[in-house]
Amino acid sequence: MPSTPRSPAVRLAIAATAVASTLTLTAEAAPAHAAACTGYVGLTFDDGPSSTHTPALLTALRQNGLRATMFNQGQYAAAYPSQVRAQAGAGMWIGNHSYTHPHLTQLSQAQIDSEIARTQQAIAGAGGGTPRLFRPPYGETNTTVRSAAAKYGLTQVIWDVDSQDWNGASTDAIVQAAARLTNGQIILMHEWSANARAAIPRIAQTLASKGLCSGRISPETGRAVAP
């Protein structure tokens, strides 16, 4: 039996109902996804940016639904400003990792200040915003370094888990290191490490299996929290 022709008003009402149902389903799905995150961890990559490694790293992170904090060296931010913008555009957070990666604890207060200040300027000038996080090279710090960072409104961030990628750790070992992360903790990796980049898909799977999601590092607490 053929259906009865519907008036324009009826057709509009049906369409509106369908849209409302879609919006309701979407709204209901969002909390379910958020509920899957029982905690957050901080994925960090030091020593960028570069024209060689940054694009590959960002692609791997995006493809696996991860976000990370990039602790950039000022000299590289100044040399590759487009990659700083790419990091920010990909939803990553950008931190200060000094200008030339020296042993800051062996420098004078003025030299430390210069390393931090020039990096703040380089990252901001490249379009990466003004960093609020600072990681001293090699994790070496003291009262003078902490004071210099605080002068620029920076929170010092070290790490809880060292991936050992800088020491030639295999992809398997890096994945195993990430598996040790618990809520609020931070892992050290480097964007120039091919093994760290190769580990990203499995890191994403490992975190998901534990109900952990990649989060931002809070400037207030220095711990990983919800983005």
N, C-alpha and C positions, 0 to 999 in steps of 0.2 A: 504494500500500500504506500503510495507516495506521501512524503511528509508535507505538512501544511506550510506554505510559504510564511516566513517570519517577517514582521515589520522591521524597519531600520532600528526602532527603539528597542525591540526585543533583542536584536542581534548585538546592539551595543551593550545591553545589560549582561548578555551571556559572555561577551568578551571581557567585560569588567570583572565578572566573577572569576573567570579563568586567570586573569592577571593577579587578582587578589589571592587566589589559591597558590599561585606560583611564588608570590612574595612571602606568603605564610610559610611555605615549605622551606624557602631559602633562609628565612629568619630562624626557623627551628633547627636547620642544619648547622648553622654557625656555632651555637653553643656546644653542639655535640662534638664538633671538631676541636673547639677550645678545651673541652673536658678531657680530650685525649692527652693533653699535656699535664702530667702530674708534677712536673718540675722543669727547670730551665738550666741550661749550661752555656758557658761562654766559649765559643770557638774563636781563637785568635790566630792571626797570621802576621808575622813580623817581616820587616825589611823591604816592603814594596814602596811604591809601585814600580812596574817595569812594563815596557811594551811587549815583552816576550811572555812573562808569566801571568801578569794580571788578567788578561782576557781569558786565558784557559781556566784560571782559578774561579773567576766570576761565573763562567759558563757552567762549570762543575757544581758550584754552590747553587745556582739558580735551578739547574736541572734536577737537583735533589731536595729542593725546598728548604735550603738552609740559609741562614744569615750569619755573618761573622763580623768581628771587629778587626780592622786592618790597622796595625801599628806601623805607620809609614815613617820612613826616614825623610827628613826635610830636603836633603839634596836630591832625592829621587822624585819627591813631590814637585819640586821646582823644575826638574828635567822632563817630567812626564805629566803635565797638568791634565791632559785629556784622560789619563788613566785614573787620576783622582776623581774626576767627574764621573767616570764610568763606575767606580766603586760606590760613590754616593747614589748614582742613578739606579744601581742594582739593589739598593736598600741596605747596603753595608754601613757599619759605623766606622768612623775614622779616628784613630788616636795618634798621639805624638810619640815617636821613638827616637828622638834626638835628631840632629842634623847630619852628623857624620859617623854615628855609631862608635863613639870613643868609650873608654873606661872612665865614666864620669867621676867616680870617686877619686881619681888621680888628678883631676883638674881643679883650677881655682874657682871660687864662687862666680867670678865674672865670666869665666869660660863656660861654666855650666849654664848660667843664665842665657848666654848667647846661643848655646846649642838648643835650648828649649824655645826661646823667643823666636829665633829664625825659622824653626819648624812650624810654630803656630802660624807665622806669617805666610810661609810657603803653602801650607795646606789650605788656609783660608783664601789665599790669592788664587789657588788653583780651582776653587769652587767646592772644596770639601767641608766647608763650615769651619767653625772654631772648635778644635778638639777640647774635650773635657776630661780625657783619660790620657795617662802618660805611662809608658813602660820604659824603664831605664835599660839601656843595652846590657846584655848578659845578666840582667836581674840584679845588678850591683847598685846598691844605694846606701845612703847615710843621711844624717840629719841635714847636711847642706843641700844634698840633692832633693830631698823631700821638701825642704823650705823653698827652693827655687821653683819646683813644680807647683806648690801651693800658691806662690806669687802670681802665677798665671791661671789660677782657678782650676788646676789639674789634680785629679785623683790618681795616685800611683797604683798601678795594677801589675802584680807579678803573675803567678800561676799556681795552680794546685797540682796539675799533672803535666809533666814534660814528655812530649811525644818522642823526644830524642831524634827527631827527623834531621836535625843539624849534625847529628853524630852518625849518620848513615843508617838509621833504623829502617827496616823493611816495611813495606806496606802492611803486612800482617801485624808487625809489632806496633805500628801506629794505630791500627784499628783496635788492638788489644789495649793500648793505652787509653784510647777514648772510652772504651768499655768500663774503665775504672771511675769515670766521672759520676758524681752524684749531684743532686740539686744544688744550684748556686755556684758550682765549681767551674774553674777555667782551665783550658788546655792550651799549651804553647805549641804552635806550629809555625812554619815559615813558607811564604808564598813561592820561594824559589825551589822548594823541595818537590821533585817529581813524584816521590813516593807519597808525600802528604796529599798531593792533588789526586793521585790514584786511589787513595784511601777514602775519599769523600763519599762515594756511593755506599760503601759498607759502614762508614761512620753514621750516615743517615739511618740505615737499617738498624744498626745497633742501638742508637738512641731511641728510635721509635719502639723497639721491642721492650725498652725499659720505661716507656711513657715519658721520655725526656724530649724537650724541644730546644732548638737553638734560640737563645735570648740575647738581650743587650746586657752590657755591664753597667750597673748603676753607678753614677758618679758619687752618689751619697754613701753607698756601702762598699763599692768595689766588688760586688758579687753579681752573678748572673740573675736576671729577673725577666719577667715577661716583656716582650718588645713594646 
